[in-house]
Amino acid sequence: MSTVSSVLPLAAVGTPIVGIVAIIASHRYPDVREGATILTAVTTLAFVASMVPTALAGNVPTADLGPFVPGVQFVLRADPLGMIFGLLASFLWLVTSFYSIGYMRGLDEHAQTRYYAAFAGSIASAVGVAFASNLIILYVFYELLTVATYPLVAHDETEEARNAGRKYLAYTFGGGVTALAGTALLYVATGTISFSPGGIAELGTVDPLMGQVIFALLVGGFGVKAALMPVHSWLPDAMVAPTPVSGLLHAVAVVKSGVFAIARVVLDVFGPVQMSDLGVGLPLAIVAGLTIVTASVIALRQDNLKRRLAYSTISQLSYIVLGLALLSPAAMVGGLLHIPAHAFMKLTLFFAAGAIHVETHTDDISNMVGIGRRMPLTMIAFGIASMGMAGLPLLAGFVSKWYLLIGSVDAGHTIFVLVLLTSGLLNIAYFWPIVYQAFFQTPATSDAKPVIEGPLGGSLARADGGTVPPKDGAYAVDRNPSDLGGDGPDFETEGEHTANEYHHGGPPAGGWEWHPFGTESTWFMLGPILVAVGGAVVLGIDPQGAIFLDLIHAVVSEVAGVTF
């Protein structure tokens, strides 16, 4: 690929930064502030999308800002791999911005200006990670992303939220320092830290032990945000944040920045050949496989919906890492395709959880029996996304997992076929009961027995009808006092609550009342839910037409030397 000078990569990173100024300046005027958020998101997406044809044509838009530190240029470049993450982050930010209006006003949340400003800063950092041309620039934006997302994690300002925020900082900054150590060793060993499709050639002359240490530091450091076990526990605890933030953490920016950074290390620092020579691919695949199965089992034990989704994310992220670690072209395609596939499906699931929280203040699965009557469109979307997560046909998860299955066989590691199939069954085991009880049970007919009993992982319903109390801080739900009721003064009329809808812990007396389609919540929330689940369907039916597969083929073709 050739490079072409362009201001577009810089504009894509800079637009959300300008948006922060507009958001803060309009803090006294909520409608103007939210309009500035939407306009900024649209403009950012336009800048990113305008670079797609150029990148697919083999010309990489590049903005060179000159020296950053001695020996390192501050260069932003929109190559096909960066376009995958940049396009995904900018598009889903726009969707999440509309959803945030319904969510934040629906709960009359405090500090909304800070929330929208931090969100814009997070996307600016994520796009910077996507378009970084070397490990130092990636590291700078990677750490800025941690700083920008901390106010979102600790948004509720409760002790629980502050503890979750401190844990988030400790884990992610620790991972960043580890990755920086690997970057320094790489520079000392090779004299370069710039990304090169297929790997840095100078690594072939480095002592194998040194190469393995560099790989371990880079992947181990970036693996914190990718939530690889055992450095995953910050993620479920961070679910104390507002639900749109959970979507940001899981689908749009934070954890995706971790797996994206690992993709850069695998594809553009070491490359398949060097990884094979060093023997580091299989150990990474084993860590990913163990994370996939273990996190799925723990997800079975979660009664809180957001925590179940959090452990599901930990499992699903390792599909991406597994695909990269197997090194076969089909597996790499599957891993990279699972980045957008998981994003659309998981964002749908979190949006649905947030809508349930706003409209009914219900967060525990055991209290959602029959909720399909109260929120039919929301739960239908939830069910579709759940099927995609399990890998059923015609949905995004099926296509990416199909490539992963083929890639596992091509790589000669059929044990991972069993891992993937087992994970699919576990996905059905922890998602299907939610969907089934939502539509096919009532509180009077339901059986509250959990799939697995035991104290591990939080609060559970017991077979005798009692409960196992959670440890302090185990409830990863929004705890802001505004949850006790009351709409914001300018909330849309169609989303207003009636007095008897403000309750906690499940349906009101007499069970959930039927709400016709489209009346269960404000369209600021329903619209984004439908867009997100629609993306999962489009990726499942026509992944080529959704652009992402074309970008992925361009990446893998250059890295592995294959033609699609």
C-alpha positions in Angstrom: 0.0 0.0 0.0 1.1 3.6 -0.7 0.5 6.6 1.5 -1.2 9.8 0.5 -1.0 13.0 2.5 -4.3 14.0 4.0 -5.7 16.1 6.8 -8.7 13.7 7.3 -7.1 11.4 9.9 -6.3 14.5 12.0 -9.7 15.9 11.4 -11.3 12.7 12.6 -9.4 12.8 15.9 -9.7 16.6 16.3 -13.5 16.9 15.7 -14.5 15.3 19.0 -12.0 17.5 20.8 -13.7 20.6 19.3 -17.0 19.0 20.3 -15.9 19.0 23.9 -15.5 22.8 23.9 -19.0 23.2 22.3 -20.5 20.8 24.9 -19.0 22.6 27.8 -19.8 26.0 26.5 -23.5 25.1 26.1 -23.9 23.5 29.6 -26.7 25.9 30.5 -28.8 24.8 27.5 -29.4 21.1 27.4 -30.9 21.0 23.9 -28.0 22.9 22.5 -25.5 20.7 24.3 -27.1 17.5 23.0 -27.3 19.1 19.5 -23.6 19.8 19.7 -23.0 16.2 20.6 -25.0 14.8 17.7 -23.4 17.3 15.2 -19.9 16.4 16.4 -20.7 12.7 16.1 -22.1 13.1 12.6 -19.1 15.1 11.5 -16.6 12.6 13.0 -18.3 9.8 11.2 -18.3 11.7 7.9 -14.6 12.3 8.1 -13.9 8.6 8.9 -16.3 7.2 6.3 -14.8 9.5 3.6 -11.5 7.7 3.9 -12.9 4.2 3.3 -12.7 4.2 -0.5 -9.2 5.5 -0.4 -8.1 2.9 2.0 -9.7 0.1 0.0 -8.0 1.4 -3.1 -4.6 0.7 -1.5 -3.8 4.4 -0.7 -3.5 5.2 3.0 -4.5 8.7 4.1 -1.7 10.0 6.3 -1.2 13.1 8.4 2.4 13.8 9.5 2.6 16.2 12.4 6.4 16.0 12.7 8.7 14.7 15.5 7.0 13.6 18.7 10.0 12.3 20.7 13.5 11.6 19.3 13.3 8.9 16.7 9.4 8.9 16.6 7.2 10.8 14.3 3.6 11.8 15.3 1.9 10.3 12.3 -1.8 9.4 11.9 -2.6 7.0 9.1 -6.0 5.4 8.2 -4.9 2.0 6.9 -7.6 -0.8 6.5 -7.0 -2.2 10.0 -7.3 1.2 11.6 -10.4 1.9 9.5 -12.2 -1.1 11.0 -11.9 0.3 14.5 -12.3 3.9 13.5 -15.4 3.4 11.4 -17.0 1.2 14.1 -16.2 3.6 17.0 -17.4 6.7 15.1 -20.7 5.1 13.9 -21.6 3.6 17.2 -20.8 6.9 19.0 -23.5 8.5 16.9 -26.0 5.8 17.8 -25.1 5.9 21.5 -25.4 9.7 21.5 -29.1 9.5 20.7 -29.6 6.7 23.2 -27.8 8.8 25.9 -30.3 11.6 25.5 -33.2 9.2 26.3 -31.3 7.5 29.1 -29.8 10.5 30.9 -33.0 12.6 30.7 -35.1 9.6 31.6 -33.3 9.2 34.9 -32.8 13.0 35.3 -29.1 12.2 35.8 -26.7 14.7 37.3 -23.5 16.0 35.7 -24.8 15.5 32.1 -22.4 18.0 30.6 -19.4 16.2 32.1 -20.9 13.0 30.8 -21.2 14.2 27.2 -17.8 15.9 27.3 -16.1 12.8 28.6 -17.9 10.7 26.0 -16.5 12.9 23.2 -13.0 12.7 24.7 -13.3 8.9 24.8 -14.1 8.7 21.1 -11.3 11.1 20.2 -8.9 8.8 22.0 -10.4 5.7 20.4 -10.1 7.2 16.9 -6.5 8.2 17.8 -5.8 4.6 18.8 -7.2 3.4 15.5 -5.1 5.7 13.3 -1.8 5.6 15.3 1.1 4.7 13.0 3.4 3.4 15.8 3.3 2.0 19.3 4.2 5.2 21.0 1.4 7.2 19.4 -1.0 4.3 20.1 0.2 4.3 23.7 -0.5 8.0 24.1 -4.1 7.7 22.9 -4.5 4.4 24.7 -3.8 6.1 28.0 -5.8 9.2 27.2 -8.7 6.8 26.7 -8.3 5.6 30.2 -8.3 9.2 31.5 -11.4 10.2 29.5 -13.4 7.2 30.5 -12.7 7.4 34.3 -15.3 10.1 34.9 -17.9 7.9 33.1 -17.1 4.8 35.2 -17.3 6.9 38.4 -20.2 8.9 37.2 -22.6 8.1 40.0 -20.2 9.4 42.6 -21.1 6.8 45.1 -18.5 4.9 47.1 -19.2 1.9 44.9 -18.6 3.9 41.7 -15.4 5.5 43.1 -14.1 2.1 44.1 -14.9 0.8 40.6 -13.2 3.8 39.1 -10.0 3.4 41.2 -9.8 -0.3 40.2 -10.3 0.6 36.6 -7.4 3.1 36.7 -5.1 0.7 38.6 -5.7 -2.1 36.2 -5.6 -0.2 32.9 -2.7 2.1 33.8 -0.8 -0.9 35.0 -1.4 -2.6 31.7 -0.4 0.5 29.9 2.9 0.7 31.7 3.6 -2.9 30.9 2.9 -2.3 27.2 5.2 0.8 27.4 8.0 -1.4 28.7 7.5 -3.8 25.8 7.6 -0.8 23.4 10.9 0.4 24.9 12.5 -3.0 24.6 11.3 -3.3 21.0 12.9 0.0 20.1 16.2 -1.0 21.8 16.2 -4.3 20.0 15.1 -3.2 16.5 15.5 0.6 16.3 11.9 1.0 15.3 8.4 0.9 16.7 6.5 1.7 13.5 3.7 -0.6 12.3 4.5 -2.7 9.2 2.0 -5.1 7.7 3.3 -8.6 8.2 5.6 -7.5 11.1 8.8 -5.5 11.7 11.5 -7.2 9.6 14.3 -6.3 12.2 12.6 -8.6 14.7 14.0 -11.6 12.7 17.5 -10.7 14.0 16.5 -10.4 17.6 17.3 -13.1 20.2 14.3 -15.4 20.4 14.0 -15.0 24.2 14.1 -11.2 23.9 11.4 -11.5 21.2 9.2 -13.6 23.5 9.6 -11.2 26.3 8.6 -8.2 24.1 5.6 -10.1 22.9 4.5 -11.1 26.4 4.9 -7.5 27.7 2.9 -6.0 24.8 0.1 -8.5 24.7 0.0 -8.8 28.5 -0.3 -5.0 28.8 -2.9 -4.5 26.1 -4.6 -7.7 27.4 -5.9 -5.8 30.5 -8.3 -3.7 28.5 -9.1 -6.8 26.3 -10.2 -8.4 29.7 -8.1 -11.5 29.2 -8.2 -13.7 32.3 -6.8 -13.2 35.0 -6.7 -9.4 34.5 -10.4 -9.1 33.8 -12.1 -8.3 37.1 -12.2 -4.5 36.6 -14.7 -5.0 33.8 -17.7 -6.4 35.8 -17.1 -3.9 38.6 -17.2 -1.1 36.0 -20.8 -1.9 35.3 -21.8 0.5 38.1 -21.5 3.1 35.4 -24.6 4.3 33.5 -25.7 1.8 30.8 -24.6 3.9 27.8 -21.1 3.9 29.4 -21.3 0.1 29.7 -22.0 0.1 26.0 -19.0 2.3 25.5 -16.8 0.0 27.6 -18.0 -3.2 26.0 -18.9 -2.4 22.4 -17.4 0.9 21.2 -14.1 2.0 22.7 -12.4 0.6 25.7 -12.3 -3.2 25.5 -12.1 -2.9 21.7 -9.0 -0.7 22.0 -7.4 -3.6 23.9 -8.2 -6.2 21.3 -7.3 -3.8 18.5 -3.9 -3.1 20.1 -3.3 -6.8 20.3 -4.3 -7.0 16.6 -1.6 -4.4 15.8 1.0 -6.4 17.8 0.1 -9.7 16.0 -0.3 -8.3 12.5 1.9 -5.3 12.3 4.6 -5.7 14.9 5.4 -9.5 14.9 3.5 -10.8 12.0 2.4 -14.5 11.5 5.8 -15.7 10.4 7.7 -14.2 13.4 5.0 -15.4 15.8 5.3 -18.9 14.4 9.1 -18.9 14.7 8.9 -17.7 18.3 6.2 -20.1 19.3 4.0 -17.5 20.9 0.8 -18.0 19.0 -0.4 -21.2 20.7 0.1 -20.0 24.3 -1.9 -16.9 23.5 -4.6 -19.1 21.9 -4.7 -21.3 25.0 -5.2 -18.2 27.3 -8.0 -17.0 25.0 -9.6 -20.4 24.9 -9.6 -20.7 28.7 -11.0 -17.2 29.0 -13.8 -18.0 26.5 -15.0 -21.0 28.5 -14.4 -19.8 32.1 -16.1 -16.4 31.6 -19.1 -18.2 30.0 -19.5 -20.4 33.0 -19.3 -17.5 35.4 -21.9 -15.7 33.3 -24.3 -18.5 34.1 -24.1 -17.5 37.8 -25.0 -13.8 37.4 -28.5 -12.7 38.3 -27.8 -9.0 37.7 -28.3 -8.5 33.9 -25.4 -6.1 33.4 -22.9 -8.4 35.2 -24.1 -11.4 33.1 -23.5 -9.2 30.0 -20.1 -8.2 31.4 -18.9 -11.8 31.7 -20.3 -12.5 28.3 -18.1 -9.7 26.9 -15.0 -11.1 28.6 -15.7 -14.4 26.8 -16.6 -12.9 23.5 -13.5 -10.7 23.3 -11.3 -13.7 23.5 -12.9 -15.0 20.3 -11.1 -12.1 18.6 -7.8 -12.8 20.4 -8.1 -16.5 19.5 -8.6 -15.8 15.8 -5.5 -13.6 15.8 -3.4 -16.2 17.7 -4.2 -19.1 15.5 -2.5 -17.3 12.6 -4.4 -19.0 9.8 -6.0 -16.5 7.3 -9.5 -17.7 7.9 -9.1 -17.5 11.7 -7.7 -13.9 11.4 -10.7 -13.0 9.2 -13.0 -14.4 11.8 -11.3 -12.7 14.7 -11.3 -9.3 13.0 -14.9 -9.7 11.8 -15.9 -10.4 15.4 -14.9 -6.9 16.3 -17.9 -5.3 14.6 -20.1 -8.3 15.0 -19.7 -8.3 18.8 -20.0 -4.6 18.9 -23.5 -4.5 17.3 -24.8 -7.4 19.2 -23.5 -6.4 22.6 -24.6 -2.8 22.2 -28.1 -4.1 21.5 -28.0 -6.1 24.7 -26.8 -3.2 26.8 -29.2 -0.8 25.3 -32.0 -3.2 26.1 -30.8 -3.5 29.7 -30.7 0.2 30.0 -34.2 0.7 28.6 -35.5 -1.9 31.2 -33.7 0.0 33.9 -35.0 3.4 32.9 -38.6 2.3 32.4 -39.0 -0.3 35.2 -36.0 0.2 37.5 -35.5 -3.6 37.3 -31.9 -4.9 37.0 -32.0 -8.6 38.1 -32.9 -11.3 35.7 -35.0 -13.1 38.4 -37.3 -10.1 38.5 -37.9 -9.9 34.7 -40.3 -12.8 34.3 -43.0 -11.7 31.8 -41.3 -8.4 31.0 -41.8 -9.1 27.3 -45.3 -7.9 27.8 -44.1 -4.6 29.2 -41.3 -4.1 26.7 -42.0 -6.3 23.6 -39.8 -4.5 21.0 -36.9 -4.2 23.4 -37.0 -7.8 24.4 -37.4 -9.0 20.7 -34.2 -7.1 19.9 -32.6 -8.6 23.0 -33.6 -12.1 21.8 -32.2 -11.5 18.2 -28.9 -10.2 19.6 -28.7 -13.2 22.0 -29.1 -15.6 19.1 -26.3 -13.8 17.3 -24.1 -14.1 20.3 -24.7 -17.8 20.3 -23.7 -18.0 16.7 -27.0 -18.8 15.0 -27.3 -18.3 11.2 -28.3 -15.0 9.5 -26.8 -13.0 12.3 -23.3 -11.4 12.7 -22.0 -13.9 15.3 -22.6 -16.8 12.9 -20.4 -15.4 10.2 -17.4 -14.5 12.4 -17.6 -17.8 14.3 -17.8 -19.8 11.0 -14.5 -18.3 9.9 -13.1 -19.1 13.3 -14.1 -22.7 13.1 -12.6 -23.1 9.6 -9.5 -21.3 10.8 -9.1 -23.6 13.8 -9.1 -26.6 11.5 -6.8 -24.9 9.0 -4.3 -24.1 11.8 -4.3 -27.8 12.9 -5.8 -27.0 16.3 -9.1 -28.7 16.3 -9.4 -28.5 20.1 -10.4 -24.9 19.6 -13.4 -26.1 17.5 -14.6 -27.8 20.7 -13.9 -24.6 22.7 -16.0 -22.6 20.2 -18.9 -25.0 20.1 -18.9 -25.3 23.9 -19.0 -21.5 24.2 -21.9 -21.4 21.8 -23.9 -23.8 24.0 -23.0 -21.8 27.1 -24.2 -18.7 25.3 -27.6 -20.3 24.8 -27.6 -21.5 28.4 -27.2 -18.0 29.8 -29.2 -16.0 27.3 -32.2 -18.3 26.4 -33.7 -18.4 30.0 -33.9 -14.6 29.9 -35.7 -14.5 26.6 -37.9 -17.5 27.5 -39.1 -16.1 30.8 -39.7 -12.7 29.2 -42.2 -14.0 26.7 -43.4 -17.4 27.8 -43.7 -17.2 31.6 -45.5 -15.1 34.2 -44.5 -14.6 37.9 -47.2 -17.1 38.9 -45.9 -19.9 36.6 -42.1 -19.3 36.6 -39.5 -21.6 38.2 -36.9 -19.4 39.8 -34.2 -22.1 40.0 -30.9 -20.8 38.5 -28.9 -22.7 36.0 -26.1 -23.1 38.6 -26.3 -22.6 42.3 -23.5 -21.2 44.4 -22.1 -18.0 45.9 -19.4 -17.5 43.2 -20.1 -14.4 41.1 -22.7 -12.6 43.1 -26.4 -12.8 44.0 -28.3 -15.9 43.1 -31.8 -17.2 43.6 -31.7 -20.5 45.4 -33.7 -23.6 44.7 -35.7 -23.1 47.9 -36.8 -19.6 46.8 -34.3 -17.7 49.0 -31.4 -15.7 47.9 -27.7 -15.6 48.4 -26.8 -12.0 49.4 -24.1 -10.4 47.3 -20.9 -9.1 48.8 -20.7 -5.3 49.3 -20.3 -3.7 45.9 -21.4 -6.8 44.0 -24.4 -5.0 42.4 -23.1 -3.5 39.2 -26.1 -1.3 38.4 -26.7 2.4 38.3 -27.0 3.6 41.8 -27.6 7.3 41.3 -30.4 8.6 43.6 -32.3 9.8 40.6 -33.2 6.2 40.0 -35.8 6.6 42.7 -38.1 8.3 40.2 -38.9 11.5 38.4 -38.3 12.5 34.9 -36.1 15.3 33.8 -38.0 18.5 33.2 -37.6 18.4 29.5 -38.0 14.7 28.9 -40.1 13.6 25.9 -43.7 13.1 26.8 -43.8 9.7 25.1 -41.2 8.5 27.6 -42.9 9.7 30.8 -43.7 7.3 33.6 -46.9 6.9 35.5 -46.7 6.7 39.3 -47.3 3.0 39.6 -44.4 2.3 37.2 -41.9 3.5 39.8 -41.0 0.4 41.7 -38.0 -1.8 42.3 -37.4 -5.5 42.3 -39.7 -6.7 39.6 -43.2 -6.3 38.2 -45.9 -4.4 40.1 -48.8 -6.3 41.8 -50.7 -8.2 39.1 -47.7 -8.6 36.8 -46.4 -6.6 33.9 -49.0 -4.7 31.9 -49.0 -5.1 28.1 -47.5 -2.2 26.2 -48.0 -2.0 22.4 -45.0 -1.9 20.2 -43.2 1.4 20.2 -44.9 2.8 23.4 -42.7 1.0 25.9 -40.1 3.7 26.0 -39.0 6.9 24.3 -37.8 6.6 20.7 -34.5 8.2 21.7 -33.8 4.8 23.2 -35.9 2.5 21.0 -34.4 3.9 17.8 -30.8 3.1 18.7 -31.8 -0.4 19.9 -33.3 -1.1 16.5 -30.2 0.4 14.6 -27.8 -1.7 16.7 -29.7 -5.0 16.2 -30.2 -4.1 12.5 -26.4 -3.8 12.2 -26.1 -7.3 13.6 -28.6 -8.6 11.1 -27.0 -6.8 8.1 -23.5 -8.2 9.1 -25.0 -11.7 9.3 -26.8 -11.5 5.9 -24.4 -9.4 3.8 -21.1 -8.9 5.6 -19.5 -7.8 2.3 -22.0 -5.1 1.8 -21.4 -3.8 5.3 -17.9 -2.7 4.3 -16.2 -4.3 7.2 -15.4 -7.6 5.5 -13.8 -5.7 2.6 -11.5 -3.9 5.0 -10.7 -7.2 6.8 -9.9 -8.9 3.5 -7.5 -6.1 2.6 -5.8 -6.4 6.0 -5.4 -10.2 5.9 -4.4 -10.2 2.2 -1.5 -7.9 2.9 -0.4 -9.6 6.1 -0.7 -13.2 5.1 -0.2 -12.8 1.3 -3.5 -14.5 0.4 -6.2 -13.5 -2.1 -9.9 -13.5 -1.3 
